[in-house]
């Protein structure tokens, strides 16, 4: 690489080594390591002066360690000068990143150029530091050549955006980052077509200071086309190495594909049995054209447990706990036991508590590396505003992860249940099937700012006591629109619809019917408190459901946010009622953003409440409401 660096002026003596495009510039072999000197703290104040484009002021400030650490004294004069010498390099790199290759950087400490001061200089306490930058002219690309670029491909899975899409065009501002991004794209284009060891053979970057232009020539060496070789597993203790290898999904002899390696890593992470799992390609492709891989793993402990709690002013306090056993038989099998007690209120009345206990067994890789067998049993007693349920449930089925965004599931269920509701005391025995699909194209499952989510399910069933067949179908969609830099403002919407076909309401178990209300439905109303009024003051479930929610979210600071929302919902027996039956709740909330997701506090009021509805409701949880 060649850079006309001499025109990039540095006031005073040469500064410490500066590295750009892999080449060290301005390196002084006799430079003293000032950081090795131990001295008393050296307070300082710094002033930044950038001539020309005001936008560069922030660029320089963000690059400067002197500015970043101005609130803390340096480690003596030597430490202060070490920061200053490093700032020459950092600021020059920042200028290159913005397309300024002829800049002059001056850092004066106590009125003298930092590059000329000895590490043991005696400085005032505090000392004034003046950081001056003359950026010079803006450079543009005069010519851009990528030699030996990958051929075009008709396979959409192998498509890589051309380097020109990253600003590497003649006449574009000659930002150094554009060159780095273009190189990455040039290599990725070859690798997507099976050339696993493609490298940049040479890079020539020449700055013409007379014309304020930069000429770039990048040469790629694609190497040989490769296929996947054997995967060697190391580090396993209780895990079956052959199972781990199979779970990567990498097949010996298949053409190398970096996307396949990425998918393999995600499959390993989904097993939830490794503290670390790292795939490493061999240094070179074998004479047979195969590229072997090494898989190094570190296993997690065999068990873990957790506890949690939630609160609603309408539904009371809920506490829950789980215990998880990992890798039961050496192939990442998991057994999770869950227990929950809810509806804890004051005064304490255990007869009004809700109870749940269940276990879920998961066997990964049952048919393909992306297919899991899931079997679950549970028992519960739950008191809802509209009915009381006591039931025992079992299900077994498959979950298939088609892609990062699309998941399918299906299986069979069996339930024995007892209910007390508006129809009296009833019991049901129900067998059924379930199938569903989830499409999740959100940027974040816990705190989405863009994208969309959709889920559909179909559950045909047969009830033995009344000898009735039936089916339940639900559809839900969510979408998110972020606004502003870093998207501090988000508009989120949700809609859900459902229908039950089959017997009359009196011969369908209430858990198959639809209710609305609660933190994930229509806020301001009790959980499952919205249903069908039978005309005698009692509420039953409905055959049809329609819900919608709209939220406006705004971040006030990096950690604090506010939310305004409105929810609405219908539950109908056979036909949808008029608008006067639409139940609406509205409110506002606070968000405290953490690494685990936002902590949520919502307060909602019912806008058209009926007798028995509360005046307001408070909801606390982790993550956005939807």
C-alpha positions in Angstrom: 0.0 0.0 0.0 1.2 3.5 -0.7 -0.2 6.6 1.0 1.1 10.2 0.4 1.4 10.7 4.2 4.0 13.4 4.2 1.4 16.0 3.3 -0.6 15.1 6.4 1.1 17.6 8.7 1.9 17.0 12.4 3.1 20.0 14.3 6.3 19.3 16.1 8.2 16.1 16.2 6.9 12.8 14.7 4.1 11.3 16.7 3.7 7.7 17.9 3.0 4.9 15.5 -0.2 5.3 13.5 -1.8 2.4 11.8 -4.2 2.6 8.8 -5.0 -0.1 6.3 -2.6 -2.5 8.1 0.4 -0.2 7.7 2.1 1.7 10.6 2.9 5.3 9.8 5.0 7.9 11.7 6.6 5.2 13.8 9.5 6.3 15.9 11.7 3.3 16.9 13.3 5.4 19.7 9.9 6.4 21.3 9.8 6.1 25.1 6.9 4.2 26.7 5.7 7.1 28.8 3.0 4.9 30.4 5.7 3.0 32.3 6.5 6.1 34.3 4.6 6.3 37.7 3.9 9.8 38.9 1.4 11.9 40.8 -2.0 12.7 39.2 -1.8 15.4 36.6 -5.1 17.4 36.3 -5.7 19.1 33.0 -8.3 21.0 31.0 -8.8 20.6 27.3 -10.0 22.9 24.6 -10.8 21.6 21.1 -10.6 23.9 18.0 -11.5 22.4 14.6 -11.3 24.7 11.6 -13.9 24.3 8.8 -16.7 21.9 8.8 -18.5 22.0 12.1 -19.5 18.4 11.8 -15.9 17.4 12.3 -15.9 18.8 15.8 -17.8 15.8 17.2 -15.6 13.5 15.1 -12.5 14.8 16.7 -13.9 14.9 20.2 -15.1 11.3 19.9 -11.7 10.2 18.7 -9.8 12.0 21.5 -8.8 10.2 24.7 -7.8 13.5 26.2 -11.4 14.7 25.8 -12.9 11.4 26.9 -10.8 11.3 30.1 -10.8 15.0 30.9 -12.8 14.5 34.1 -10.0 12.3 35.5 -6.4 13.4 36.2 -3.7 11.7 34.0 -1.0 9.6 35.6 1.5 12.3 35.9 3.0 14.3 33.0 4.2 11.1 31.3 0.6 9.7 31.3 -0.8 12.9 29.9 1.8 13.0 27.1 1.1 9.4 26.3 -2.6 10.2 25.8 -1.7 13.2 23.7 0.7 11.1 21.5 -2.0 8.5 21.1 -4.5 11.3 20.1 -2.4 12.3 17.1 -2.9 8.8 15.8 -6.6 8.5 16.8 -7.5 11.9 15.3 -5.7 11.3 12.0 -7.5 7.9 11.7 -10.8 9.8 12.4 -10.0 12.3 9.7 -9.2 9.6 7.2 -12.5 8.0 8.1 -14.2 11.2 7.0 -12.1 11.6 3.8 -9.6 14.2 5.0 -6.1 13.1 4.1 -4.2 16.4 4.3 -5.0 17.5 7.8 -2.7 19.0 10.5 -3.1 18.0 14.1 -1.6 20.1 16.9 -1.8 19.2 20.6 -0.2 21.9 22.8 0.3 21.0 26.4 1.1 24.1 28.6 1.7 26.0 25.3 4.2 23.5 23.9 3.7 20.8 21.2 3.1 17.5 23.0 5.2 15.6 20.5 8.3 17.7 21.5 8.0 17.3 25.3 10.0 14.8 27.3 8.0 12.4 29.5 9.6 13.9 32.7 8.7 17.5 31.9 7.5 19.6 34.8 3.9 20.8 34.0 1.6 23.2 35.8 -1.1 21.8 38.0 -3.6 21.9 36.3 -2.3 22.3 32.8 -4.1 23.7 29.8 -4.3 21.4 26.7 -5.3 22.9 23.3 -6.2 20.4 20.6 -6.2 22.2 17.2 -7.1 20.5 13.9 -6.8 21.9 10.4 -8.6 19.2 8.4 -7.5 20.4 5.0 -9.4 19.6 1.8 -12.0 16.8 1.4 -10.6 14.0 -0.8 -12.6 12.0 -3.2 -12.0 8.7 -5.0 -10.5 9.3 -8.5 -10.4 5.6 -9.5 -11.5 2.4 -7.8 -10.3 -1.0 -9.1 -11.1 -4.4 -7.6 -9.0 -7.0 -9.5 -10.2 -10.6 -9.6 -13.7 -9.9 -8.2 -16.1 -12.8 -7.8 -18.4 -13.6 -10.9 -22.0 -12.7 -10.7 -24.3 -15.4 -9.4 -28.0 -16.1 -10.1 -28.4 -17.8 -6.7 -30.2 -15.3 -4.4 -28.7 -17.1 -1.3 -25.2 -16.3 -2.6 -25.9 -12.7 -3.5 -23.6 -10.1 -1.9 -24.1 -6.3 -2.5 -21.4 -4.9 -4.7 -18.6 -2.8 -3.1 -20.0 0.3 -4.9 -23.0 0.1 -2.6 -20.7 0.9 0.3 -19.5 4.2 -1.1 -16.5 2.9 -3.1 -17.2 4.8 -6.3 -15.3 7.4 -8.4 -16.3 10.8 -7.2 -17.5 9.6 -3.8 -15.9 11.0 -0.6 -12.8 8.9 0.1 -13.7 7.6 3.5 -11.2 5.0 4.7 -14.1 2.9 6.1 -15.5 2.5 2.6 -12.3 0.7 1.5 -12.5 -1.6 4.5 -16.2 -2.4 3.8 -15.6 -2.9 0.1 -12.8 -5.4 0.9 -15.1 -7.3 3.2 -17.8 -7.5 0.5 -15.3 -8.6 -2.1 -14.1 -11.5 0.1 -17.7 -12.4 1.1 -18.7 -12.6 -2.6 -16.1 -15.3 -3.2 -16.8 -17.2 0.1 -20.5 -17.3 -0.8 -19.5 -19.2 -3.9 -17.4 -21.8 -2.0 -14.0 -20.1 -1.8 -13.5 -20.4 1.9 -9.9 -19.0 2.0 -10.3 -15.9 -0.2 -7.9 -13.2 0.9 -6.9 -9.7 0.0 -3.7 -10.2 -2.0 -2.8 -6.5 -2.2 -4.1 -3.1 -1.5 -2.8 0.1 -3.0 -4.2 3.4 -1.7 -2.6 6.5 -3.1 -3.5 10.0 -2.0 -2.9 12.7 -4.6 -2.6 15.9 -2.5 -2.3 18.1 -5.5 -5.8 17.1 -6.7 -7.3 16.0 -3.4 -8.1 12.6 -4.7 -7.5 9.0 -3.7 -6.8 6.1 -6.1 -7.6 2.6 -4.8 -6.6 -0.8 -6.3 -7.6 -3.9 -4.4 -6.6 -7.4 -5.6 -8.4 -10.5 -4.4 -6.9 -14.0 -4.3 -9.9 -16.4 -4.0 -7.8 -19.5 -3.5 -9.4 -22.9 -4.2 -13.1 -23.8 -4.0 -13.8 -26.0 -1.0 -16.3 -28.4 0.4 -16.9 -29.2 4.0 -14.7 -31.7 5.6 -15.1 -33.7 8.8 -16.0 -31.9 12.0 -13.8 -33.0 15.0 -15.4 -32.4 18.4 -13.3 -31.7 21.5 -14.1 -30.7 25.1 -17.2 -32.8 25.6 -17.6 -34.4 29.1 -21.2 -35.8 29.3 -22.3 -34.9 25.8 -22.2 -37.5 23.0 -19.6 -36.1 20.5 -21.2 -37.7 17.5 -24.6 -36.1 18.4 -22.8 -32.7 18.8 -21.2 -33.2 15.3 -24.5 -34.1 13.7 -26.2 -31.1 15.3 -24.0 -28.7 13.3 -25.7 -29.9 10.1 -22.4 -29.7 8.2 -22.2 -32.5 5.7 -18.9 -33.8 4.4 -18.6 -33.1 0.7 -21.2 -30.3 0.5 -19.9 -27.1 -1.0 -18.6 -24.6 1.6 -21.1 -22.0 2.5 -20.5 -19.4 5.2 -24.2 -19.3 5.9 -24.2 -23.0 6.7 -21.4 -22.3 9.3 -23.5 -19.5 10.8 -26.6 -21.8 11.0 -24.4 -24.5 12.7 -23.3 -22.1 15.4 -26.9 -21.1 16.1 -28.0 -24.7 16.3 -25.3 -25.4 18.9 -26.3 -22.3 20.9 -30.0 -23.5 20.9 -29.0 -26.7 22.6 -28.5 -24.7 25.8 -25.9 -27.1 27.1 -22.7 -25.2 26.3 -21.0 -22.3 28.0 -19.0 -21.9 24.8 -19.0 -23.6 21.4 -16.6 -22.5 18.8 -16.3 -23.7 15.2 -12.8 -23.3 13.7 -11.8 -24.0 10.1 -8.5 -25.7 9.4 -5.7 -23.5 8.2 -5.8 -24.8 4.7 -8.0 -26.8 2.3 -6.9 -30.4 1.9 -5.6 -31.9 -1.3 -9.1 -33.6 -1.7 -10.7 -30.1 -1.7 -12.2 -30.6 1.8 -12.0 -28.0 4.6 -12.1 -29.8 8.0 -13.5 -28.0 11.0 -12.7 -28.3 14.7 -15.5 -27.8 17.2 -14.3 -26.8 20.7 -17.0 -26.9 23.4 -17.3 -26.2 27.1 -20.3 -27.7 28.8 -22.6 -25.9 31.3 -23.5 -27.5 34.7 -26.2 -30.1 34.5 -28.9 -28.2 36.3 -30.2 -24.7 37.0 -33.2 -23.1 38.7 -34.9 -19.8 38.7 -37.6 -17.8 40.4 -39.8 -14.9 39.2 -42.8 -12.7 40.2 -45.4 -10.5 38.6 -48.0 -8.2 39.9 -51.3 -6.7 38.7 -53.6 -4.6 40.9 -56.5 -6.7 39.6 -55.1 -10.1 39.5 -52.8 -9.8 42.6 -49.3 -11.2 43.1 -47.9 -14.2 41.3 -44.7 -16.1 42.2 -43.2 -18.9 40.2 -40.1 -21.1 40.1 -38.5 -23.7 37.8 -35.9 -26.3 37.9 -34.1 -27.4 34.7 -32.0 -30.5 34.1 -29.8 -30.3 31.0 -28.3 -33.2 29.0 -30.1 -36.0 30.7 -28.9 -38.8 28.4 -25.9 -37.2 26.6 -27.9 -35.7 23.7 -28.9 -32.3 25.1 -32.3 -33.6 26.4 -33.9 -31.1 28.8 -36.4 -31.6 31.6 -38.0 -28.5 33.1 -40.4 -28.5 36.1 -42.5 -25.4 36.6 -44.6 -24.4 39.6 -46.7 -21.3 40.1 -48.9 -19.8 42.7 -50.9 -16.7 41.6 -53.8 -14.4 42.6 -52.2 -13.8 46.0 -54.0 -10.8 47.5 -54.7 -9.2 50.9 -56.3 -10.4 53.0 -54.7 -13.7 52.2 -57.2 -16.4 51.2 -55.6 -19.6 50.0 -58.9 -20.8 48.6 -58.6 -18.0 46.0 -55.1 -18.9 45.0 -54.3 -20.2 41.5 -51.9 -23.2 41.3 -50.0 -24.7 38.5 -47.4 -27.5 38.3 -46.0 -29.0 35.1 -43.1 -30.7 33.4 -41.7 -30.3 29.9 -39.3 -32.8 28.2 -37.4 -31.6 25.1 -35.3 -33.8 22.9 -33.4 -31.8 20.3 -32.5 -33.2 16.9 -35.2 -35.8 16.8 -35.4 -36.0 13.0 -33.3 -33.1 11.7 -30.8 -30.9 13.6 -33.6 -28.2 13.5 -36.5 -30.4 14.8 -37.2 -30.9 18.5 -39.5 -33.4 20.2 -41.5 -31.7 23.0 -43.7 -33.6 25.5 -45.4 -31.9 28.5 -47.8 -32.7 31.3 -49.4 -30.3 33.7 -52.1 -29.8 36.4 -53.6 -26.6 37.4 -56.4 -24.9 39.3 -57.2 -21.4 38.2 -59.9 -19.0 39.3 -60.8 -16.6 36.5 -63.3 -13.7 36.8 -65.7 -15.7 34.6 -65.0 -19.3 35.5 -62.9 -21.7 37.6 -60.9 -24.4 36.0 -59.3 -27.6 37.4 -57.5 -29.6 34.8 -54.9 -32.1 33.9 -53.2 -31.8 30.5 -50.8 -33.6 28.3 -49.3 -33.0 24.9 -46.6 -34.3 22.6 -45.4 -32.8 19.4 -42.6 -31.5 17.2 -41.2 -28.0 16.8 -39.2 -27.3 13.6 -37.1 -24.2 13.2 -37.2 -23.5 9.5 -35.1 -20.4 9.8 -34.2 -17.7 12.2 -37.5 -16.1 11.6 -39.9 -19.0 10.9 -40.9 -21.8 13.2 -43.5 -24.5 12.7 -45.1 -26.8 15.4 -47.6 -29.6 15.5 -48.7 -32.5 17.7 -51.5 -34.0 19.8 -53.2 -33.1 23.1 -55.3 -34.8 25.8 -57.1 -33.0 28.5 -59.4 -33.9 31.4 -61.0 -30.8 33.0 -63.7 -29.6 35.4 -65.3 -26.2 35.2 -67.6 -24.0 37.2 -69.1 -21.1 35.1 -72.3 -19.6 34.1 -73.5 -23.0 32.8 -72.9 -24.6 36.2 -70.5 -27.4 37.1 -69.3 -29.4 34.1 -66.5 -31.8 33.1 -64.9 -32.5 29.8 -62.5 -35.0 28.2 -61.0 -33.6 25.1 -58.4 -35.0 22.6 -57.1 -32.9 19.8 -54.4 -31.9 17.4 -52.5 -28.6 17.2 -50.5 -27.0 14.5 -49.1 -23.5 14.1 -46.6 -21.2 12.5 -44.7 -18.2 13.9 -43.1 -15.6 11.7 -40.9 -13.2 13.7 -39.2 -10.5 11.6 -38.7 -8.1 14.6 -35.3 -6.6 15.3 -35.7 -7.5 18.9 -38.1 -9.9 20.5 -38.2 -8.1 23.9 -38.0 -4.5 22.8 -38.8 -4.2 19.0 -38.3 -1.0 17.2 -38.9 -2.2 13.6 -40.2 -5.2 11.8 -43.3 -7.4 12.2 -44.5 -10.6 13.9 -47.3 -13.0 13.0 -48.6 -16.2 14.5 -51.3 -18.6 13.4 -52.7 -21.7 15.0 -55.3 -24.3 14.2 -56.5 -26.8 16.9 -59.1 -29.4 15.8 -60.5 -31.3 18.8 -63.0 -34.0 19.8 -64.9 -33.8 23.1 -66.0 -37.2 24.4 -68.7 -36.5 27.0 -70.9 -34.6 24.5 -69.5 -36.4 21.4 -68.7 -33.1 19.7 -66.0 -32.3 17.1 -64.8 -28.8 16.8 -61.9 -26.5 15.9 -60.3 -23.4 17.2 -58.3 -21.0 15.0 -56.4 -17.8 16.0 -54.4 -15.2 14.1 -52.2 -12.5 15.5 -50.1 -9.8 13.9 -47.8 -7.1 15.3 -45.8 -4.3 13.6 -43.4 -1.7 14.7 -42.2 1.6 13.3 -39.2 3.5 14.7 -38.4 7.1 14.2 -35.5 9.4 14.7 -31.8 8.7 15.1 -31.3 5.4 17.0 -35.2 5.2 16.9 -36.1 6.7 20.3 -39.7 6.9 19.2 -41.7 3.8 18.3 -45.2 3.3 17.1 -46.4 -0.3 17.8 -49.6 -2.0 16.7 -51.2 -5.4 17.5 -54.3 -7.1 16.2 -55.6 -10.6 17.1 -58.6 -12.5 15.8 -60.0 -15.9 16.7 -62.9 -18.3 16.0 -64.3 -21.6 17.4 -66.5 -23.8 15.1 -68.5 -26.7 16.3 -71.0 -27.3 19.1 -73.0 -24.8 21.1 -71.4 -22.7 23.9 -72.9 -24.9 26.6 -71.1 -27.9 25.2 -67.6 -26.3 24.7 -65.2 -26.2 27.5 -64.5 -22.6 28.6 -60.8 -22.9 27.9 -61.6 -23.4 24.3 -63.8 -20.3 24.1 -62.5 -16.8 23.9 -62.2 -14.2 26.6 -60.4 -10.8 26.7 -58.9 -8.5 29.3 -55.6 -8.4 31.1 -52.0 -7.2 30.6 -51.6 -9.0 27.2 -55.1 -8.2 25.9 -57.3 -5.2 26.9 -55.5 -3.4 29.7 -57.7 -1.9 32.4 -59.9 -5.0 32.7 -59.4 -8.1 34.7 -57.7 -11.1 33.1 -60.3 -13.0 31.0 -63.1 -10.8 32.4 -64.5 -9.7 29.0 -66.8 -12.3 27.5 -70.4 -12.8 26.4 -73.2 -11.5 28.7 -75.9 -14.2 28.9 -78.6 -11.6 29.8 -78.8 -12.7 33.4 -75.7 -10.9 34.6 -73.3 -13.8 34.0 -70.4 -13.8 31.5 -69.4 -16.8 29.4 -66.8 -17.3 26.8 -67.4 -16.4 23.2 -67.1 -18.1 19.8 -65.3 -15.1 18.2 -62.6 -12.7 19.3 -61.2 -9.5 17.9 -58.5 -7.4 19.8 -56.4 -4.5 18.8 -53.8 -2.3 20.6 -51.8 0.8 19.7 -48.8 2.1 21.6 -46.6 5.2 21.3 -43.2 4.7 23.0 -40.6 7.4 23.6 -37.2 7.2 25.2 -36.6 10.2 27.5 -33.1 9.1 28.4 -31.0 6.1 27.6 -32.6 4.2 30.5 -36.0 5.8 31.0 -39.0 5.7 28.6 -42.6 6.6 28.6 -45.6 4.9 26.8 -49.1 5.9 25.9 -51.5 3.2 24.8 -55.1 2.3 23.9 -56.5 -1.3 23.7 -59.8 -2.6 22.5 -61.6 -5.9 22.3 -64.7 -7.8 21.2 -65.9 -11.2 22.3 -69.0 -12.5 20.6 -71.3 -15.5 20.9 -72.3 -16.1 17.2 -72.1 -12.7 15.5 -70.1 -9.6 16.3 -72.1 -7.0 18.3 -72.2 -3.3 17.6 -69.6 -0.8 18.5 -71.3 -0.1 21.9 -70.1 -3.5 23.0 -66.5 -2.8 22.2 -64.5 -2.7 25.4 -61.7 -0.1 25.4 -58.9 0.6 27.9 -56.3 3.3 27.8 -53.4 4.4 29.9 -49.7 5.3 30.2 -46.6 3.6 31.4 -43.0 3.9 32.4 -40.1 1.8 31.0 -36.7 1.3 32.7 -34.3 -0.1 30.1 -31.9 -2.8 31.3 -29.6 -5.4 29.5 -32.4 -8.0 30.0 -35.0 -5.7 28.5 -37.3 -2.9 29.7 -38.9 -3.2 33.1 -42.6 -2.3 32.5 -45.0 -0.3 34.7 -48.4 0.4 33.1 -51.5 2.1 34.5 -54.7 1.6 32.6 -58.4 2.6 33.0 -61.4 1.0 31.4 -63.2 3.7 29.3 -66.5 1.9 29.1 -66.5 -0.3 32.1 -69.5 -2.4 33.3 -70.7 -3.2 36.8 -67.9 -5.2 38.6 -65.1 -3.7 36.5 -62.3 -2.0 38.5 -61.7 1.8 38.1 -58.1 1.2 37.1 -55.4 -1.5 36.8 -51.6 -1.5 37.3 -49.3 -3.9 35.5 -45.7 -4.7 36.2 -43.4 -7.0 34.1 -40.3 -7.4 32.0 -40.4 -6.6 28.3 -42.8 -4.5 26.3 -46.5 -5.4 26.5 -46.2 -6.7 22.9 
